Amino acid sequence: MQHPVFRRIWNVSITGHFVRFVDFTLVAWLVVQQTNSSLAVGLLVFFRVIPFLIFGPVVGTLIDRFPRIRVFRLTQIGMAAASLGFGVAIANGFSSLPVIYAYTTIVGTLLMAEIPSKRAYISGIVGPAALGSALALEMLSLNVAWFVGSNLGGVIAKLVDPSIAYIVIGAVFALNYRMLRGLPTMFHPGASLAAGGALKALTGSMAEGYRFARANNAIFAGLLVVGVNNFFGYAFESMAPAFARDIYRAGPTGFGLLMSAQGLGALVAAAFMTFRGRRMKNPGLLLIGSAIIQSIGSIGFSFTRTIGIGFLAIAGLGLVSLIFAITHTVLILLASPPSIRGRIMGFQILMMGLFPLGSLAIGLTADAIGLGQAVRLFAAAGMVLLILIWVKYPALRKPPG
């Protein structure tokens, strides 16, 4: 927090995260008011994250080509425009599922560009020694916002016209855009798109990033863990709205409380990692260990029948998932040189993009065999694959470098 540039980024992050989780809760509530289908709930997550799968490597290459702070800043004005447009649509009676899914896809596309550009910029500001603490502090802001924003979203869903809420959300993102003015560029391009045609240069640059990742067993195994866990390990998050509606019979306030549980658990982990203040020596071991524990915890969550126990289970899973989220980013940032870092993060985004496919698949499975059985099936399958990665790639369990 002593670095003035990082402090500005952190302030923008916490306001952006706050209104984003209000948004996530509102759109989830709008969906469950229109349908009883678990698939429809899964589709909400699918459309939010599918851009990660489609465009991840492309965005990673562009982040190596253009100033990261500029990309980050543009995402904020894009979020402002999308939120204001959605608010106007709701005010005019256009709030059907296709409209909600279209809005969610736009937000997901902008979020896909925001995450790697912001984290790559932070890594350039603070350096490797403080990187783990800086990312933990950034995640701390995210999870404070997750807990508070999700609960506030539940209250807003009950008391406020959502069109008004989205106009306010858009105004906050516009303010973030202004707050990012004047920050140092701190950028040396590591990928050129000028020679040999833009498309050829783009694909060549992505191929170079893939070759580097494939040759580094720790990075490659880390990417596999990210992919497996995003597909199989977040069934508890995808199906939380369905559990709230069908199992716990929660109203809007209870719905918002449950949506905040993961953020509360992650907040505890982020606070510990922030104030611990020591460099993360073995992120790969923490990465795969936390992913396996997350699978075990998901099986436990699948047996919950009351909102109180469900809240505690999701909070515990949020704690573990925060460790997972920080360690896979730290592993990639420490093990890859700055000139190729954006492209490696692009493949990280690609693996994170398996999350919506997992959400879609578990929604279909839950409609076929039931919520609890579907969560258990996905968690068990993910755990088997993670154990195979543990055995096959011992480099992942060793300190990078």
C-alpha positions as CSV (number, residue, x, y, z in Angstrom):
1,M,0.0,0.0,0.0
2,Q,3.0,2.3,0.3
3,H,3.5,2.5,-3.5
4,P,1.3,5.5,-4.7
5,V,0.6,3.9,-8.1
6,F,-0.5,0.6,-6.5
7,R,-2.6,2.5,-4.1
8,R,-4.5,4.1,-6.9
9,I,-5.0,0.8,-8.7
10,W,-6.2,-0.8,-5.4
11,N,-8.8,2.0,-4.9
12,V,-10.1,1.5,-8.4
13,S,-10.2,-2.3,-7.8
14,I,-12.2,-2.1,-4.7
15,T,-14.9,0.2,-6.1
16,G,-15.1,-1.8,-9.3
17,H,-15.3,-5.1,-7.4
18,F,-18.0,-3.7,-5.1
19,V,-20.4,-2.7,-7.8
20,R,-19.6,-5.8,-9.9
21,F,-20.8,-8.1,-7.1
22,V,-23.9,-6.0,-6.7
23,D,-24.4,-6.6,-10.4
24,F,-23.7,-10.4,-10.2
25,T,-26.3,-10.8,-7.4
26,L,-28.9,-8.7,-9.3
27,V,-28.6,-10.6,-12.5
28,A,-28.7,-14.0,-10.7
29,W,-31.9,-12.9,-8.9
30,L,-33.4,-11.7,-12.2
31,V,-32.7,-15.1,-13.7
32,V,-34.1,-17.2,-10.8
33,Q,-37.3,-15.1,-10.8
34,Q,-37.9,-16.1,-14.4
35,T,-37.2,-19.8,-14.5
36,N,-36.9,-23.0,-12.3
37,S,-34.2,-24.5,-14.5
38,S,-30.8,-25.3,-13.1
39,L,-29.5,-25.1,-16.6
40,A,-30.6,-21.5,-16.9
41,V,-28.7,-20.6,-13.8
42,G,-25.6,-22.4,-15.2
43,L,-26.0,-20.5,-18.4
44,L,-25.6,-17.2,-16.5
45,V,-22.1,-18.3,-15.5
46,F,-21.5,-19.8,-18.9
47,F,-22.1,-16.5,-20.8
48,R,-20.1,-14.5,-18.2
49,V,-17.0,-16.6,-18.6
50,I,-17.2,-18.1,-22.2
51,P,-15.2,-15.1,-23.6
52,F,-12.2,-16.3,-21.5
53,L,-12.2,-19.5,-23.5
54,I,-12.7,-18.0,-26.9
55,F,-10.4,-15.0,-26.7
56,G,-8.0,-15.7,-23.8
57,P,-4.7,-16.3,-25.8
58,V,-5.6,-13.3,-28.2
59,V,-6.0,-11.0,-25.2
60,G,-2.7,-12.3,-23.7
61,T,-0.9,-11.5,-26.9
62,L,-2.4,-8.0,-27.1
63,I,-1.4,-7.3,-23.5
64,D,2.2,-8.0,-24.5
65,R,1.8,-5.5,-27.4
66,F,-0.1,-2.6,-25.9
67,P,0.3,-0.7,-22.6
68,R,-1.4,-2.7,-19.8
69,I,-2.7,0.4,-18.0
70,R,-4.4,1.6,-21.2
71,V,-6.2,-1.8,-21.6
72,F,-7.2,-1.7,-18.0
73,R,-8.6,1.8,-18.3
74,L,-10.6,1.0,-21.4
75,T,-12.3,-1.9,-19.7
76,Q,-13.7,0.5,-17.1
77,I,-15.4,2.8,-19.7
78,G,-16.7,-0.3,-21.4
79,M,-18.2,-1.5,-18.1
80,A,-19.8,1.9,-17.6
81,A,-21.4,1.8,-21.1
82,A,-22.6,-1.8,-20.7
83,S,-24.2,-1.1,-17.2
84,L,-25.9,2.1,-18.3
85,G,-27.2,0.3,-21.5
86,F,-28.6,-2.6,-19.4
87,G,-30.3,-0.2,-17.0
88,V,-32.0,1.6,-19.9
89,A,-33.1,-1.8,-21.3
90,I,-34.6,-2.9,-18.0
91,A,-36.4,0.5,-17.6
92,N,-38.0,-0.1,-21.0
93,G,-39.1,-3.6,-20.2
94,F,-36.3,-5.6,-21.9
95,S,-35.1,-7.9,-19.2
96,S,-35.8,-11.3,-20.7
97,L,-33.2,-14.1,-20.4
98,P,-31.6,-13.5,-23.8
99,V,-31.1,-9.8,-22.9
100,I,-29.6,-10.8,-19.5
101,Y,-27.3,-13.3,-21.2
102,A,-26.2,-10.8,-23.8
103,Y,-25.3,-8.2,-21.1
104,T,-23.5,-10.9,-19.1
105,T,-21.4,-11.9,-22.1
106,I,-20.4,-8.2,-22.7
107,V,-19.4,-7.9,-19.1
108,G,-17.4,-11.2,-19.2
109,T,-15.5,-10.0,-22.3
110,L,-14.5,-6.8,-20.5
111,L,-13.6,-8.7,-17.4
112,M,-11.4,-11.1,-19.4
113,A,-9.3,-8.1,-20.6
114,E,-9.3,-6.4,-17.2
115,I,-7.9,-9.3,-15.1
116,P,-4.6,-10.0,-16.9
117,S,-3.9,-6.4,-17.8
118,K,-4.3,-5.2,-14.2
119,R,-2.3,-8.1,-12.7
120,A,0.5,-7.8,-15.3
121,Y,0.6,-4.0,-14.6
122,I,0.8,-4.7,-10.8
123,S,3.6,-7.2,-11.2
124,G,5.6,-4.5,-13.0
125,I,5.0,-2.0,-10.3
126,V,5.8,-4.0,-7.1
127,G,8.4,-6.5,-8.4
128,P,8.7,-10.2,-7.5
129,A,9.5,-9.9,-3.8
130,A,6.2,-8.1,-3.0
131,L,4.1,-9.7,-5.7
132,G,2.4,-12.3,-3.5
133,S,1.4,-9.7,-0.9
134,A,0.2,-7.3,-3.6
135,L,-2.0,-9.9,-5.3
136,A,-3.3,-11.0,-1.9
137,L,-4.2,-7.3,-1.1
138,E,-5.9,-7.0,-4.4
139,M,-7.8,-10.2,-3.7
140,L,-8.6,-8.8,-0.3
141,S,-10.4,-5.9,-1.9
142,L,-12.2,-8.3,-4.2
143,N,-13.5,-10.4,-1.3
144,V,-14.5,-7.5,0.9
145,A,-16.5,-6.3,-2.1
146,W,-17.8,-9.8,-2.7
147,F,-19.2,-10.1,0.9
148,V,-20.6,-6.6,1.1
149,G,-21.6,-6.2,-2.5
150,S,-23.5,-9.5,-2.6
151,N,-25.4,-8.7,0.5
152,L,-26.2,-5.2,-0.7
153,G,-27.3,-6.7,-4.0
154,G,-29.8,-8.9,-2.1
155,V,-31.2,-5.8,-0.3
156,I,-31.3,-3.8,-3.6
157,A,-33.2,-6.7,-5.3
158,K,-35.8,-6.4,-2.7
159,L,-36.1,-2.6,-2.3
160,V,-34.8,-0.8,-5.5
161,D,-35.8,-0.8,-9.1
162,P,-32.9,-2.6,-10.9
163,S,-32.8,-0.1,-13.7
164,I,-31.8,2.6,-11.2
165,A,-29.2,0.3,-9.7
166,Y,-27.5,-0.2,-13.1
167,I,-27.4,3.5,-13.8
168,V,-25.5,4.0,-10.5
169,I,-23.2,1.0,-11.3
170,G,-22.4,2.6,-14.7
171,A,-21.5,5.9,-13.0
172,V,-19.1,4.2,-10.7
173,F,-17.2,2.5,-13.6
174,A,-17.1,5.9,-15.3
175,L,-15.5,7.4,-12.2
176,N,-12.9,4.5,-12.2
177,Y,-12.0,5.4,-15.8
178,R,-11.2,9.0,-14.7
179,M,-9.2,7.8,-11.6
180,L,-6.8,5.8,-13.8
181,R,-5.7,8.9,-15.7
182,G,-2.1,9.9,-15.5
183,L,-0.6,6.6,-14.3
184,P,2.9,5.7,-15.6
185,T,2.9,3.4,-18.7
186,M,5.7,1.2,-17.5
187,F,5.6,-0.8,-20.7
188,H,8.1,-2.4,-23.0
189,P,6.4,-4.4,-25.8
190,G,7.2,-8.1,-26.0
191,A,5.2,-9.0,-29.0
192,S,5.1,-7.3,-32.4
193,L,2.1,-7.5,-34.7
194,A,3.5,-5.4,-37.5
195,A,5.6,-7.7,-39.5
196,G,4.2,-10.2,-42.0
197,G,0.6,-9.2,-41.5
198,A,-1.3,-8.8,-38.3
199,L,-3.0,-12.2,-38.3
200,K,0.2,-14.1,-39.1
201,A,2.1,-12.2,-36.5
202,L,-0.6,-12.7,-33.9
203,T,-0.8,-16.5,-34.4
204,G,3.0,-16.7,-34.4
205,S,3.2,-14.7,-31.2
206,M,0.6,-17.0,-29.5
207,A,2.6,-20.1,-30.8
208,E,5.7,-18.7,-29.2
209,G,3.9,-18.4,-25.9
210,Y,2.6,-21.9,-26.2
211,R,6.0,-23.3,-26.9
212,F,7.4,-21.6,-23.9
213,A,4.6,-22.9,-21.6
214,R,5.0,-26.4,-23.0
215,A,8.7,-26.5,-22.4
216,N,8.3,-25.4,-18.8
217,N,6.8,-28.3,-16.9
218,A,5.8,-26.2,-13.8
219,I,3.9,-23.7,-16.0
220,F,2.3,-26.4,-18.2
221,A,1.2,-28.4,-15.2
222,G,-0.1,-25.3,-13.5
223,L,-2.2,-24.5,-16.5
224,L,-3.6,-28.0,-16.5
225,V,-4.6,-27.6,-12.8
226,V,-6.3,-24.3,-13.6
227,G,-8.2,-25.9,-16.4
228,V,-9.3,-29.0,-14.5
229,N,-10.3,-27.1,-11.4
230,N,-12.2,-24.5,-13.3
231,F,-14.2,-27.2,-15.1
232,F,-14.9,-29.5,-12.2
233,G,-14.0,-27.6,-9.0
234,Y,-16.5,-24.8,-9.0
235,A,-19.8,-26.7,-9.0
236,F,-20.6,-25.2,-5.6
237,E,-20.3,-21.7,-7.0
238,S,-22.3,-22.4,-10.2
239,M,-25.1,-24.1,-8.4
240,A,-25.3,-21.9,-5.3
241,P,-28.3,-19.9,-6.7
242,A,-30.1,-23.2,-7.4
243,F,-29.3,-24.5,-3.9
244,A,-30.7,-21.3,-2.5
245,R,-33.9,-21.6,-4.4
246,D,-34.6,-25.4,-4.5
247,I,-32.9,-26.7,-1.3
248,Y,-32.7,-23.8,1.2
249,R,-35.9,-22.0,0.0
250,A,-34.2,-18.6,0.5
251,G,-35.8,-15.2,-0.1
252,P,-33.9,-12.3,-1.7
253,T,-32.1,-11.4,1.6
254,G,-31.0,-15.0,2.2
255,F,-30.1,-15.3,-1.4
256,G,-27.8,-12.4,-1.2
257,L,-26.3,-13.7,2.0
258,L,-25.5,-17.1,0.4
259,M,-24.0,-15.4,-2.6
260,S,-21.6,-13.5,-0.3
261,A,-20.4,-16.6,1.6
262,Q,-17.6,-17.5,-0.8
263,G,-16.4,-13.9,-0.6
264,L,-16.3,-14.0,3.2
265,G,-14.2,-17.2,3.3
266,A,-11.9,-15.8,0.6
267,L,-11.6,-12.5,2.6
268,V,-10.2,-14.4,5.6
269,A,-7.6,-16.1,3.4
270,A,-6.7,-12.9,1.6
271,A,-6.2,-11.0,4.8
272,F,-3.9,-13.7,6.2
273,M,-1.8,-13.8,3.0
274,T,-1.7,-9.9,2.9
275,F,-0.5,-9.4,6.4
276,R,1.8,-12.4,6.5
277,G,4.0,-10.4,4.1
278,R,6.4,-13.1,3.1
279,R,7.3,-14.2,-0.4
280,M,5.5,-17.3,-1.6
281,K,8.2,-19.9,-2.0
282,N,6.3,-22.8,-3.5
283,P,3.2,-21.6,-5.3
284,G,2.8,-24.8,-7.4
285,L,2.5,-27.1,-4.3
286,L,-0.1,-24.7,-2.8
287,L,-1.9,-24.6,-6.1
288,I,-2.5,-28.3,-6.6
289,G,-3.0,-28.9,-2.9
290,S,-5.7,-26.3,-2.6
291,A,-7.4,-27.6,-5.8
292,I,-7.6,-31.1,-4.3
293,I,-9.0,-29.8,-1.0
294,Q,-11.6,-27.8,-3.0
295,S,-12.8,-31.0,-4.6
296,I,-13.2,-32.7,-1.2
297,G,-15.0,-29.6,0.2
298,S,-17.4,-29.6,-2.7
299,I,-18.5,-33.1,-1.9
300,G,-19.2,-32.0,1.6
301,F,-21.2,-29.0,0.4
302,S,-23.4,-31.2,-1.8
303,F,-24.9,-32.8,1.3
304,T,-26.0,-29.5,2.9
305,R,-29.7,-29.0,3.5
306,T,-30.0,-25.7,5.4
307,I,-28.9,-22.2,4.5
308,G,-26.7,-21.9,7.6
309,I,-24.7,-25.0,6.9
310,G,-24.6,-24.1,3.2
311,F,-23.2,-20.7,4.1
312,L,-20.5,-22.2,6.2
313,A,-19.6,-24.7,3.6
314,I,-19.3,-22.1,0.8
315,A,-17.3,-19.8,3.1
316,G,-14.8,-22.6,3.7
317,L,-14.6,-23.3,0.0
318,G,-14.1,-19.6,-0.6
319,L,-11.1,-19.6,1.6
320,V,-9.5,-22.5,-0.3
321,S,-10.4,-21.1,-3.7
322,L,-8.7,-17.8,-2.8
323,I,-5.5,-19.7,-2.2
324,F,-5.9,-21.4,-5.5
325,A,-6.6,-18.1,-7.3
326,I,-3.6,-16.3,-5.9
327,T,-1.1,-19.2,-6.3
328,H,-1.8,-19.9,-10.0
329,T,-1.2,-16.2,-10.8
330,V,1.9,-16.0,-8.7
331,L,3.3,-19.2,-10.3
332,I,2.9,-17.8,-13.8
333,L,4.2,-14.3,-13.0
334,L,7.3,-15.7,-11.2
335,A,8.1,-18.4,-13.8
336,S,7.7,-16.4,-17.0
337,P,9.8,-13.4,-18.2
338,P,8.1,-10.0,-18.6
339,S,8.5,-10.1,-22.4
340,I,6.2,-13.2,-22.7
341,R,4.2,-12.8,-19.5
342,G,1.0,-11.6,-21.2
343,R,0.9,-14.5,-23.6
344,I,1.3,-17.0,-20.7
345,M,-1.5,-15.2,-18.8
346,G,-3.5,-15.5,-22.0
347,F,-3.3,-19.3,-21.7
348,Q,-4.2,-19.0,-18.1
349,I,-7.3,-17.0,-19.1
350,L,-8.0,-19.8,-21.6
351,M,-7.9,-22.4,-18.9
352,M,-10.1,-20.2,-16.7
353,G,-12.5,-20.2,-19.6
354,L,-13.3,-23.9,-19.0
355,F,-15.4,-22.7,-16.0
356,P,-18.5,-21.8,-18.1
357,L,-18.3,-25.1,-19.9
358,G,-18.3,-26.8,-16.5
359,S,-21.2,-24.6,-15.3
360,L,-23.2,-25.6,-18.4
361,A,-22.4,-29.3,-18.0
362,I,-23.3,-29.3,-14.3
363,G,-26.5,-27.5,-15.0
364,L,-27.5,-30.2,-17.5
365,T,-26.3,-32.9,-15.2
366,A,-28.2,-31.4,-12.2
367,D,-31.4,-31.3,-14.2
368,A,-30.9,-35.0,-15.1
369,I,-29.8,-36.5,-11.8
370,G,-30.3,-33.8,-9.1
371,L,-28.2,-31.0,-7.6
372,G,-26.4,-32.9,-4.9
373,Q,-25.5,-35.9,-7.1
374,A,-24.2,-33.6,-9.8
375,V,-21.9,-31.7,-7.5
376,R,-20.5,-34.9,-6.1
377,L,-19.9,-36.4,-9.5
378,F,-18.0,-33.3,-10.8
379,A,-15.9,-33.0,-7.6
380,A,-14.9,-36.6,-7.7
381,A,-13.9,-36.5,-11.4
382,G,-11.9,-33.4,-10.8
383,M,-10.1,-34.9,-7.8
384,V,-9.0,-38.0,-9.9
385,L,-7.6,-35.8,-12.7
386,L,-5.7,-33.5,-10.2
387,I,-4.1,-36.6,-8.5
388,L,-2.9,-37.7,-12.0
389,I,-1.3,-34.3,-12.6
390,W,0.3,-34.4,-9.1
391,V,2.0,-37.7,-10.0
392,K,3.0,-36.9,-13.6
393,Y,4.5,-33.4,-13.1
394,P,6.7,-33.4,-10.0
395,A,8.2,-30.0,-11.2
396,L,4.9,-28.4,-10.1
397,R,5.6,-29.3,-6.5
398,K,9.0,-27.6,-6.5
399,P,9.8,-23.9,-6.0
400,P,10.0,-22.0,-9.3
401,G,13.4,-21.1,-10.7
